[in-house]
Amino acid sequence: MSELKEEQLGEIMGGNTTVSGPIINAVVNVIKVIKDAGYSLGSGIRRISEDKLCPLE
């Protein structure tokens, strides 16, 4: 190993401070599930309020 000069010490970076790909993918998937649930809930509310439900018989 070589010795570092005082100016080079400020340029040392370490650790992992970035968000990794799998974490981003998991967050995106959670957002998609919440969005789809919102669409389904909104569609159900609209169909109930407009009395356009399919008969169960």
C-alpha positions in Angstrom: 0.0 0.0 0.0 1.1 3.5 -0.7 0.8 6.5 1.5 -1.9 9.0 0.6 -1.3 12.7 0.5 -3.5 15.1 2.5 -5.4 16.2 -0.7 -6.2 12.6 -1.6 -7.8 11.8 1.8 -10.8 14.0 1.0 -11.5 11.9 -2.1 -11.9 8.6 -0.2 -15.4 7.2 -0.5 -16.6 4.1 1.2 -19.7 2.2 2.1 -22.8 1.6 0.0 -25.1 4.6 0.2 -27.0 3.9 -3.0 -30.3 2.1 -3.2 -29.9 -1.2 -5.0 -31.9 -2.5 -7.9 -34.0 -5.2 -6.0 -35.1 -2.6 -3.5 -36.3 -0.2 -6.2 -38.0 -3.1 -7.9 -39.8 -4.1 -4.7 -41.0 -0.5 -4.1 -42.3 -0.2 -7.7 -44.2 -3.5 -7.4 -45.8 -2.3 -4.1 -46.8 1.0 -5.9 -48.3 -1.0 -8.8 -50.4 -3.2 -6.4 -51.7 -0.2 -4.5 -52.6 1.5 -7.9 -54.4 -1.6 -9.1 -56.3 -1.9 -5.8 -57.3 1.8 -6.2 -58.6 1.2 -9.7 -60.6 -1.8 -8.6 -62.1 0.0 -5.6 -62.9 3.0 -7.7 -64.5 0.9 -10.3 -66.6 -1.0 -7.7 -67.8 2.3 -6.1 -68.7 3.7 -9.6 -70.6 0.5 -10.5 -72.5 0.6 -7.2 -73.4 4.2 -7.5 -74.6 3.9 -11.1 -76.5 0.7 -10.2 -74.7 -1.3 -12.9 -73.9 -4.5 -11.0 -74.1 -7.9 -12.6 -76.9 -10.0 -11.2 -75.8 -13.0 -9.1 -78.6 -15.2 -10.2 
